[in-house]
Amino acid sequence: PPCQLILVFFAETGFCHVAQAGLELLSSSNPPTSASQSVGITDVGHRAWQSIMLYMGLLTYPLTTAMLSVPGAKTVRGFSFFGDSYVYIIFDDSTDLYWARSRVLEYLSQVAPNLPENARPQLGPDATGVGWVYLYALVDRTGKNDISQLRSLQDWFLKYELQTVPGVSEVSALGGMVKQYQVKVDPEKLRAYGIPLSHIQTAIKRGNKEVGASVIEMAEAEYMVRATGYISSKQDIETIPLGVNENGTPLLVRDIADVQLGPQMRRGIAELNGEGETVGGIVVMRFGENAQTTINGVKAKLDDLKKGLPDGVEIVTVYDRSALIERAVDNLASKLVEEFIVVALVCIAFLFHVRSSLVAIISIPVGIITAIIVMYMQGINANIMSLGGIAIAIGAMSDGAIVMIENMHKHMERTPLTKENRWQVVIDSASEVGPALFFSLLIITVSFVPVFTLEAQEGRMFSPLAFTKTYAMAASAALAITLVPVLMGYFVRGKVLAEHKNPVNRFLTFLYMPTLKTVLRFPKLTMLVAVIVLGIGLWPIDKIGSE
């Protein structure tokens, strides 16, 4: 029959979409709640000794005021730190992130000429505050490599390799010591030679460059002329000329300063499990990417990079969000299975007919698969909120099938079911309660419409729950008047126990009837008690705290 083909189509299509989604259904344990934002970062280079108030006046204030007119910007926040200035631009929810970044770049180019000479404004990574998906540490338990060497491995090897992984926006280094050439100038020698400090800075800059000239033609061949002057060692700095002394002898940097290799000034450290300092790397996921897929790519890349690490160096995983994602989704998925089993047992207990209960048991997964199909087509990931919407809807999804089955049981009590009249009994019973049942399920379906009016962070958090719950209930309403009657025609047969003979119904009726008779005997008292309970419930509402 056509309905059988429809059932097979829905089942195959649903499982096909679930298979296509793959890790998409394990993308995150929480719904995406971050707004579209761009971060403008300004580094002041060697002027870190200046005060924070100076940064606020020369950097943060001009950048913040310029970003106020960016199209779609909702909030602009400026922060001044020692050596850096940060400006956060938060956009409307409907704003595309990369369109917003291009607009910010335009405004940065306009305000850049008005900034101090050493200020270099740039955009932060295309990520959000919840983009930290993986954190690792470099450990050398043999002691062959110190934390400065580990930091060099992170900065010049691991960082660039991990940034090639799809979905990775940035790899930030943490801890260790950054190597630098340090020139310690003797002020007495400066005074003796009459050389200003700025002259040494200029000489070092000029001595660290490569200059290209023209070509020389010799023997019908051209030879390119190039002067190589990049600094590659401490000795290169020591031999940079500063001028000549009174005797005409060249004056070098080593004559007035001590050059050494040392660590950059640190304002924090990274420590691992109380075992001492370490070097870490923070993998930041790009906005809108799949967390599970990105983490798996990072792990695979790290496994390949381990072969190129020095002897004794290990990569220790410190934080891995994939474990949290899998535990959260697996836990909720197991609860869904448990709830499905409970619903099946309740159907069997109240209908007291195993074949009839199969109608409700089959219709529930078909409705869930339908909701998953729509979820996949809409791009909704299987997170706690979206699966929670299905969990909320499971109990109500079986109502339509149970009501249809019970009504058919009553028709079978009046008209014995035979092979000839089976489908007519199904039509009569389904058409009797079908319209009212369909509209009652639609009312439940639209009950979450107010959730769709939520905006900003609240809307992003609760909209997956509202969508999936609405899809599941809409599917159950449609199945109640299409698939369920067909399943009743195939499964509801044989001896059906009357409702008044069902031991479960008889026991519940025995408990309910005295209560019903009592409240009907004293209707005014019942209304008064209800009003008092309502008043008692309203009193503590204003006492409940809120965030």
N, C-alpha and C positions, 0 to 999 in steps of 0.2 A: 504494500500500500504506500501511497505518497508520504504519509506521516512517518513511516519507517525510514524512507529515504531521507527525509528531513532530519530525523534523529541521527542517522549515520553521518550525514553531512556535518551537522553541528559537532558531533563527537570528534570526527576526523579533523575538521577545521580547527577546533579548539586545541587539540593535542598538537597539531601542526604549528599553531601560533606559539604554544608554550615551548615547543622545541626550537622554533626560530628565535624566540626571545632569549633562550639559554641563560647566560649569566645576567641578562637584563632583569630577570626576576629576582636577582640577588644583589642588586646594585647598591642598595643602601638600607641601613636599618631604620633610618628616619627620613621623613619627607624633606625635600629641599625647602629651607626657610630663609635663605640668604637673598637679600635684594641685589639688584644689579648695581655694581659700584666700581669706581675707578680710583686708584690711589696715585697721587702725584708725590714723588719722592725727590727731594733736593739735597744733594750732598755738597758740602762747602769745602771739600778737599782738605787743605792744610790749615784752614782757618778754624779748626775745632777748639782753639783756645779762647775764642770770643764768647761773649755771654749769650745766654738764651734770650734775653731781652732784645739783643741785637738781631738774632735770627727772626724773632717775632716781627720786628719792625721792617727789616730789609727783605725777608723771604716769605714768611708765613702770611703776613697781612696782604702783600701785593698778590700772591698766588690765590689766596682765599677770595679776595674781592673780585679777581678776574674770573674765577670759576663760578661765581654766583649767576652769571648770565649764560652759562652753558645750557643749550636746549635740553629740556627734560630733567634737569637737576632739581632734586627735591630738597636735599640737605647737603650743606658743605661744612665740613669741620676741619679746622687747622690745629696742628700740634707742633710745638717747638721743642726740640731735644738738643742735647749737647752734641753739636756737630751735624745735625740733620733736621730737616723740616718735612712734615708729612701733611698732606691735604687729602681728605677723603671726600669724594663726591658720590652721593647716593642718588640714584635715579628712580624714576617711576617704574612700577612693576612691568609696564608694557614696553619699556625701552630695551632694545637689543644691546647686549653688552659691548659688542665690537663696534657698533655704530656709536655708542657712547664714548668708547675709547678714542675713536677717530676725532670726535668733536673736542675731547679734552686735549688731544695733541694739537689741534688747531689753536686753541686758546693758550696753550703753553708756548707755542712759537710766537704768539703775539706779546706775551708778557716777559719772555726771556731777555730781550734787550734791556729791560728796566731793572734786572736783577744784578747783584754784585758780580764782579769779574769771574770769581772762582765758583760761582753757583752753577750747578749742572742739573736742571730739572729733568725728570724722566718719569715715565709711567711705571707703576708697579706691575707685578705679574697678573695675568688674566685669571685670577682665582678669587675665592671668597674666604671668609673667616673659618669655614668648616672644611677647607681644602687639605688640611693636614691628614693624609691617609697612611703614611708610612714613615717611620723614624728608625734609624739604625745607628750603631756606634762602631767605630774602628778600635779594636783592642789588640795589643801586642803583649801577650803574657810572657814572652821570652825576654823582653827588655831590649831587644835589638834596635827598636825604633822608638824615639821619643815622641812627645805630642806635637812637636813642630814638624817632624817628618810625616806623621799621620795626617796632620792638617794639610800638608802639601799634597799628599795622595788624594785627599778629599777635594781640594780646590782644583787640581790640575789633571786628575784622572777620572775619579768616580763621578764628579759633578757633570762633566761634559758628556760622558757616556750615558748617564741616566736621563739627561735631558732629551735624548733621542727616542725615548720610550713614548709611544702614542699616549696622549692624555696627561703627560707631565708638563706642568707649567713652569716650575722652578724647583731647584734643589739647593736649599740653603744650608750653609755650614754652621756648625755650633761647636764652640770650645776649641781647645788646642791653642797653639801660638802661630801667628803669621810671621814668617821670616821677612826681615827688612834690613837694608844697609843703613847703618846709623853713623852719622858724621858728627863727632863731638868736637866742637871748635873751642880752641883755647882763647879766651877773651884777651889775655895779655899779649899773645902773639898778633892778634888782630890789631890791637892798639899800636904795637911796635911797627908793624908793616903799613899801618894806615889803610887797611882794607875794610870796607863795610861788610856786614853779614849778607846783605842782598847780593853782593858781588859773587860770593861763594855759591849761593843758590843759582844765580844765572849761569855760572861756569859749569856747574854740574848738569843743568838742563841742556846746555849747548854740547856738552861732552857725551850726551846720551842720545844720539841721533845718527841717522844714516843719510848721507848726502849723495845725490846722483849728479854727474856732470854730463858732458857730451860724449862723443866717441872720437877715437883716434884711428886714422886709417894707416895701416902698415902692411906692406906686401899684399895689396889687394884684399885686405881683410880689415874689418872694423872691430876695434876693441873698446868696450864700454868702460868708462871711467866711473868708479864708485868709491866713496869713502865710507868705510864701515866703522861706526863708533859706538855701537850699543854696549852698555855696561853689562859684563857677564861675570865679574869677580870683584873682590875687594881691591885688588891691585889696580884695576882699571880706574876706580875712583881716586885712589891715592896719587895716580900719575896725571890727573887732570891739571893743566896749567892754569894759574891764576894771574900771571904776569911775570915781571922780572923785578929783582931787588936792585939796590943801589949799584951793585957790582955788575949788573947785567946778567946775573944767573937766573935761570927760570925758577919761578916760585910755584911749587906744587901744593896740592891739597894736603898731602901728608906733612908738609912743613908747618902747618898751622892747626891741624886737626888730627884726631885719631879716628880711623875708620874701622868699624867692626860689624860683624853680622849678629843681630840680636832680634828679640821678639817685639812685635808691635804692642803698644800700650793696650792693656785689656781692661774691660770694665765688667767682666763676668767670666765664669768658668762653666764647664760641663763635667758632671760627675756621674758615674754609673754604679749603682747599687752599693755605694759606700766603699768601693774598691779603689778610689782615686780618680784623678782627672782622665778624661777621654775626649775623643773627637766624634762628633755626631753629624748626621746628615738628615735633613727634613725634606721629604718629598711632598710637594704641593701639587694637588691635582688641578687641572684646568677646569674652568667653569663649564658646567653642563656635561662633563664626561662621566663615564661609568666607573664608579670607584672600584668595583671588584675586578673589572678588566684591567684597569690601570695598575692596581696592586699586583695582579698576576704577571703583568709585563715587567714591572720593577723587580719582582722576585726572580724571574727568568734571566733578566739582564744581570742582576747581582751574582747569580750562579755562574754566568759566563765570565764576569769580571774577577771572580775569586782566583781564577787561574793566573792572572797577571799581577796579583799582589805579592809583595815581598814575603819571604819566609817568616812565619810567626804571626803575621797580621790576619786577624779574623774579623768578619762582619757579623755583629750581634744584633738581632732584631729587638728593638726596644718597644715599638708600638706598631701594631698591624691591625688596621680597621677591618680587614676581611674576616678575621675571627669573630669580631663583634657582629658584623653583618650576618654571617652564617648562623651564629647562635641565636640572634634575634629572630631571623626569618624562620629558621628551623623550629624554634620554640613555638612561634605563632602558627606555623603550618601543622605541627603536631596537635596543638589545641584545636585547630579546625577539624582535624581527623577525629579527635575525641568527641567534639561537639556533634559531628556527623553521626558517629556511632550512637551517641545518646539519643539523638532525634530518631534514628532508626529503631532503637529499642522502645522508645515511647510510642511510636507508630504501631509497632507490633503489639504492645501491651494494650493500647486502647482500641485498636481495630480487632484485635484477637483473631487475626486472619493473616497468615504469613504472606500469601500470594497478594493480598490487597495492599499490605504494607510495602511491597516491592514497587508499587506505583509511586508512592511518595519518595522512597529511597532512590529511585532512578531519576526522578524529576529534579532532585536537589543538585546532583553533580552536573546535569545538563545546564541548569541555570547558572551554576558557578562558572562552567566553561564558557558560556555566553558572555558573562561579565568579564572574564579574562581576555576574550577576543577583543571586546571593546576597549579594555585597558591597554592592550598591546597596540591597537590602532591609534589610540589617543596619545600613546607615549607615557602612560603612567606606570612607574616602577612598582614592584611588589615590596613595599616597605611596611612598617608597623601600622601606619594609619590606613593604607589602602587595603591590606589584608584584614585589618580590624573592621572595616566596613562590611566585608563579606561575612566575618564572624557574627556581626550584629544581625545581618539579614538572614542567616541560615534558619533560625527558629521560625521566622515569619514566612520563609519561602515554602515551608511544608504545609502551611495552613490551607492554601487553596486545594492541594491534592487531598488532604484529609477530609475537608468538607465535601468535596465531590464524591469521595469514596463512601462516606457515611450516608449521603443521600442516595447513592446507588444501592447500598445495603437495605435501606428502607423500601425502595422500589422492589427489591428482590423479595422482601418479606410479603409484599402484597401480590407480586407477580412472579411465580417461579421461573427461574432462568432456564431457557432451553437454547439449543443451537440456532433455532429459527428466529427467536425474538431477542437474542442477546444484544445485538447492535441497536435495536429499537429501544430497549430498556436503557442502554447507555445514552442514547439521544435524549430520551425523556428526562432522565435524571440530571444530565449535564445542562440541558436547556432550562431546567427549572431554577437552578441556583447559579448558573454560569454568569449571566449579566451582573447580578448583584455582587458576586464574588470577584469578578474582574475589576469593577469600579472600587470595591473596598480595598483591593490590593494596590490599585493606582493611588488611592488616598495615602496609603502607607508609603508608596514610592515617592510622592511629592512632599513627605513630611520633613525631608532634609533640605528643602529649597532655601530656607533662611540661612543655612550654612554657606550657600553660594554667594550671599551678600557680604560675607566677611572680606576684608581687604588686608593688604600688606602681609605681615608675618602670620597673623591668624588665618588669613585666607589660604596662604601657601601650605600651612600645616594641616588644616582640617578639610581642604577641598578634596584630596585623594580619598578620604574616608567617605565623604558625601557622594562622590562620583561612583565609587564601587558599590556602595550600598544601594544607590539609586538604580544602577545598572542591574544588580542582582535581583532587586524587587521587580523591576520592569520585566525582566526575563521570566520571573516566576509568574507574573500576572499573565503574560502571553502564553506560557506553557500550560497554565491552568485551564485554558479554554481550547487548547490545540492538542498538545501532546498527551496530557493527562486523560482525556476521554478515550483516546486510542489505546493507551496502556490499560485502562480499566476494561476495555473490551477483550483484551488478551489475558490479563492476569486475574481479574475478579470473576471467579467461577467456583463451582463446588459448593459445599455446605458453608453457609455464612451464619454465624451466631447472632441472634437478635441482640439489640442494644440492651434491653432489660435483662438479658441473660448473661451478659458479660460480667464476670466477677469484679473486675476493676471498676467498671461503671457503677455496679450495684453498691460497692463499698463507698465510693465517693458520693453517690446519691444519698446513702445512709447518713453520711456526715453532713451533707449540705442541706437536706430538707428541713431538719429542726431549726437550723440557723435562718433559713428563708422564711419559715412560718413565724418565727419570733419577730423578725424585723417588719414583716407585713402586719403583724398583730399590733405593733406599736410604731406606726409610721412617723408620727410627730417626734417621738423620742429619738427615733433613728436619725431624723434630719437634724435635731438639736445636737446630738453627739457628733455628727459629721461637721456641723458648723464649729463646735468647740475644738475639735481636732484641727480644723483648718486654721482657727485663730491661734492655737498653740504652735502650729507650724509656721505661721507668719511672724510671730514675735521674734524668734532668733535670727531672722534673715538679715537684719541690720547689724547683728552681732558677729556675723561670719566675716572673717577677714578676706581680703583680696590682694592680688599682686599689683 
